[in-house]
Amino acid sequence: MRSIIPLAIGLAVGIAGAVLVSQSMPPKEGSAEERATKLEAELKTAQNRVAALEGADPRDRKRPGRTVKDGMRSIADDYRDGKPITPDDVFRTFQPVIRDLSPIFERMRAREQQRRVDAMAGELARKYSLTGLQQESLEKWLAQKAADDAKLYTDLISQEGTRLEDIGKASYEFRLDDGLDQFMASTLTGDKLATFKSDRMLENVGKVQQEADMKVSRLDAVVGLDETQRGQIFGVMARGARDFDPAMQFEGLGTDSGAITSGKSKQEAILSVLTPQQRDAYQADREKQRAAAQKEMEQIGLTLPADWSGRDPFDF
């Protein structure tokens, strides 16, 4: 399902993009009037398709408020008036259609997750010699977790005010094994439980190290860290990782957790390690990323949201 939702969003953005901005970059030949005529024709075609979709469902005749066609016309008007249009504006225009289809998306996402449920349940049953009843209980728990996550995901997509960035973060945050430690603690006993806890700790240590190494590498490529700075920032990144556990001990982690616990945010803690020249280089890279992203948006007639964050080394 991870590929289905972006596909639906991509389709919505693609339709609106084709309607609104396929001529946004002026061609070498052709007048402004010619481009406007083409835009009008494409808009009419898209509106006819949307009208057909809305008319096919009797509920739309009774639905109060703005329709998808209304939203498309509003975006087209903004485009003609030279007002900025963001990908979130396009997403919100098509959100009613996505909302109507959300039950289907929810089932599809849960079905996609079922493969992971089967694989995870089989692996855990083998590693910890689960009984038939224990494996059945685990499969039910994982299936329910997958269904709950699917509902949360589709609720987010349907929710007023949701941004595309929120959807991207949700894809990262919803994980099938969240809560697995508590479930297994109520299922296993003795040596099996001890082995499971040890295995999970090692697994999470690997995740934390990998995430911290990746983020340190990203920042190093931008500002050029020295060895001392790399060690300090690795510790901050590791302690700020999602899978970090205070009981973890591994090379490079260190013992000083004050960088975050003293009230500083992770970003503040890291910036405090950088020299003024490095902070300038970091900020310049952020501005460069924004300029490049804005250029890509302009090529299809859109603009970046005001709160666009891009790929920040401090982020997920």
C-alpha positions in Angstrom: 0.0 0.0 0.0 3.0 2.3 0.5 3.0 2.7 -3.3 -0.7 3.1 -3.7 -1.3 6.2 -1.7 1.6 8.2 -3.3 0.3 6.9 -6.6 -3.2 8.4 -5.9 -1.6 11.6 -4.7 0.7 11.7 -7.7 -2.3 11.1 -10.0 -4.1 14.0 -8.5 -1.1 16.3 -8.7 -0.4 15.1 -12.2 -4.0 15.8 -13.4 -3.9 19.3 -11.9 -0.4 19.9 -13.1 -1.4 19.0 -16.7 -4.5 21.1 -16.4 -3.0 24.2 -14.8 0.7 24.4 -15.8 1.7 22.3 -18.7 2.3 25.6 -20.5 3.8 27.4 -17.5 7.3 27.5 -19.0 6.9 29.7 -22.0 7.8 27.9 -25.3 10.3 29.5 -27.6 7.5 29.9 -30.2 3.9 30.9 -29.7 2.1 33.8 -28.2 0.6 34.2 -24.7 -2.8 34.0 -26.2 -2.0 30.6 -27.7 -0.8 29.3 -24.4 -4.0 30.6 -22.7 -6.1 28.9 -25.3 -4.4 25.6 -24.7 -4.7 25.9 -21.0 -8.4 26.6 -21.3 -8.9 23.5 -23.4 -7.0 21.3 -21.0 -9.0 22.7 -18.1 -12.3 22.0 -19.8 -11.2 18.5 -20.6 -10.2 17.9 -16.9 -13.4 19.5 -15.7 -15.5 17.2 -17.9 -13.7 14.2 -16.5 -14.3 15.3 -12.9 -17.9 16.2 -13.7 -18.4 12.7 -15.0 -16.9 11.1 -11.9 -19.0 13.3 -9.6 -22.1 12.7 -11.6 -21.6 8.9 -11.4 -22.1 9.0 -7.7 -25.6 10.3 -6.7 -24.2 11.3 -3.3 -22.3 14.2 -5.0 -25.6 15.8 -6.1 -26.5 16.2 -2.4 -23.0 16.9 -1.1 -22.7 20.5 0.4 -19.7 22.7 -0.1 -17.1 22.8 -2.7 -16.7 20.1 -5.3 -13.5 18.9 -6.9 -14.5 20.9 -10.0 -14.9 24.0 -7.8 -11.4 23.5 -6.5 -9.9 23.1 -9.9 -11.6 26.2 -11.2 -10.3 28.1 -8.1 -6.8 26.9 -8.7 -7.1 27.8 -12.4 -8.2 31.3 -11.5 -5.3 31.7 -9.0 -2.9 30.6 -11.8 -4.3 33.2 -14.2 -4.0 35.9 -11.5 -0.4 35.0 -10.9 -1.1 33.8 -7.3 1.3 31.1 -5.9 0.0 27.5 -6.0 1.6 24.9 -3.9 1.5 21.0 -4.2 -0.6 21.1 -1.0 -3.2 23.3 -2.7 -3.5 20.7 -5.5 -3.6 17.9 -2.9 -6.4 19.6 -1.0 -8.4 20.1 -4.2 -8.4 16.4 -4.9 -8.7 15.4 -1.2 -12.6 14.9 -1.4 -12.0 12.2 -4.0 -9.2 10.6 -1.9 -11.4 10.8 1.1 -14.2 9.0 -0.6 -11.8 6.3 -1.7 -10.1 6.1 1.7 -11.9 2.8 2.8 -10.5 1.1 -0.3 -7.0 2.5 0.4 -7.3 1.4 4.0 -8.1 -2.2 3.0 -5.4 -2.2 0.3 -2.8 -1.0 2.8 -3.8 -3.6 5.4 -3.7 -6.3 2.7 -0.2 -5.2 1.6 0.9 -5.3 5.3 -0.4 -8.9 5.6 2.7 -10.1 3.8 4.9 -8.5 6.4 2.7 -9.9 9.1 3.1 -13.4 7.8 6.9 -13.0 7.4 7.4 -11.4 10.8 5.2 -13.9 12.6 7.0 -16.8 10.9 10.4 -15.5 11.8 9.5 -14.9 15.5 7.8 -18.3 15.8 11.0 -20.0 14.4 13.5 -18.0 16.5 11.7 -18.3 19.8 10.0 -21.7 19.3 6.5 -20.3 19.8 3.7 -22.8 20.4 0.8 -23.0 17.9 -1.4 -20.9 20.1 1.4 -18.3 20.7 2.0 -18.0 17.0 -1.8 -17.6 16.3 -2.0 -14.9 19.0 1.0 -13.1 17.5 -0.5 -13.2 14.0 -3.7 -11.7 15.3 -1.9 -9.0 17.2 0.2 -8.1 14.1 -2.8 -8.1 11.8 -4.7 -5.8 14.2 -1.7 -3.5 14.4 -1.6 -3.4 10.6 -5.3 -2.6 10.4 -5.0 0.1 13.0 -2.1 1.7 11.2 -3.9 1.6 7.9 -6.9 3.4 9.5 -4.6 6.0 11.0 -2.9 6.6 7.7 -6.1 7.0 5.7 -7.6 9.2 8.5 -4.6 11.4 8.1 -5.1 11.6 4.3 -8.7 12.6 4.8 -8.1 15.1 7.6 -8.5 18.8 7.0 -5.2 20.6 7.0 -3.1 17.6 6.2 0.0 18.4 4.1 2.0 16.2 1.8 4.9 16.5 4.2 2.7 15.0 6.9 1.9 12.0 4.8 5.6 11.5 4.0 6.4 11.6 7.7 3.6 9.2 8.5 5.1 6.6 6.1 8.2 6.8 8.3 6.5 6.8 11.6 4.0 4.0 11.3 5.9 0.7 11.9 4.5 -2.7 12.3 6.7 -3.7 15.2 5.8 -0.8 17.4 4.5 -2.3 20.6 6.0 -5.7 19.8 8.3 -5.7 22.9 5.3 -5.4 25.2 3.4 -8.1 23.4 6.3 -10.5 23.5 7.0 -9.7 27.1 3.5 -11.0 27.9 4.0 -14.1 25.7 7.5 -15.3 26.4 9.1 -16.3 29.7 12.5 -17.2 31.1 15.4 -17.7 28.7 13.2 -17.1 25.6 12.2 -13.7 26.8 15.8 -12.9 27.8 17.0 -13.9 24.4 14.2 -11.9 22.7 15.1 -8.8 24.7 18.8 -9.2 23.8 18.1 -9.7 20.1 15.9 -6.6 20.0 18.5 -4.5 21.8 21.1 -5.5 19.2 18.7 -4.9 16.4 17.9 -1.4 17.7 21.5 -0.6 18.3 22.2 -1.3 14.6 19.3 0.9 13.6 20.5 3.7 15.8 24.1 3.5 14.6 23.0 3.4 11.0 20.7 6.4 11.4 23.3 8.4 13.2 26.1 7.5 10.7 23.8 8.6 7.8 23.0 11.9 9.4 26.6 12.7 10.4 27.7 11.8 6.8 25.1 14.2 5.4 26.1 17.1 7.6 29.8 16.4 7.1 29.3 16.6 3.3 27.8 20.1 3.8 30.0 21.7 6.5 33.2 19.5 6.7 33.4 18.2 10.3 36.6 17.4 12.1 37.0 14.1 14.1 36.0 15.6 17.4 32.8 17.2 15.9 31.9 13.9 14.2 32.1 12.1 17.5 30.0 14.8 19.3 27.4 15.0 16.6 27.2 11.2 16.3 26.3 11.0 20.0 23.6 13.7 19.6 22.1 12.0 16.6 22.2 8.6 18.2 20.5 9.8 21.4 17.9 11.6 19.3 17.1 8.5 17.2 13.7 7.0 17.3 15.0 3.5 18.4 17.4 4.8 21.1 17.2 3.3 24.5 19.1 4.8 27.5 20.3 1.3 28.3 22.3 1.2 25.0 26.0 1.2 25.1 28.1 1.1 21.9 31.3 2.7 20.5 30.9 6.4 19.7 27.9 7.0 21.9 29.8 8.4 24.8 28.3 9.2 28.2 27.4 12.9 27.9 23.7 13.2 27.2 23.5 16.8 28.4 23.5 18.1 24.8 19.8 17.2 24.5 18.6 16.9 28.1 19.8 20.4 29.1 16.8 21.9 27.4 18.3 22.3 23.9 16.6 20.9 20.9 18.6 18.5 18.8 19.2 21.2 16.2 20.4 23.6 18.8 22.7 21.0 20.3 24.3 20.3 16.9 24.6 23.9 15.8 26.4 24.6 19.1 29.1 22.2 18.0 29.6 23.9 14.7 31.9 26.9 14.1 30.4 30.1 12.8 31.8 29.3 9.3 30.2 25.9 9.4 26.8 27.3 10.5 27.0 29.7 7.6 27.8 26.8 5.2 24.8 24.9 6.6 22.5 27.8 6.1 23.8 28.4 2.6 23.1 24.7 1.8 19.6 25.0 3.1 19.0 28.1 0.9 20.6 26.2 -2.1 18.2 23.3 -1.6 15.2 25.6 -1.4 16.3 27.4 -4.6 16.7 24.1 -6.5 13.4 22.8 -5.2 11.7 26.1 -6.1 13.1 25.9 -9.6 11.7 22.4 -10.1 8.3 23.5 -8.9 8.4 26.5 -11.2 8.9 24.2 -14.2 5.5 22.7 -13.6 3.9 26.0 -12.5 3.8 25.4 -8.7 5.6 27.0 -5.8 7.0 25.7 -2.6 5.0 25.9 0.7 6.2 28.6 3.0 7.1 26.0 5.6 9.1 23.7 3.2 11.9 22.0 5.1 13.6 19.9 2.5 16.1 17.3 3.5 17.5 18.6 6.7 20.3 16.4 8.3 18.5 17.0 11.7 15.2 15.6 10.4 14.0 12.0 9.9 
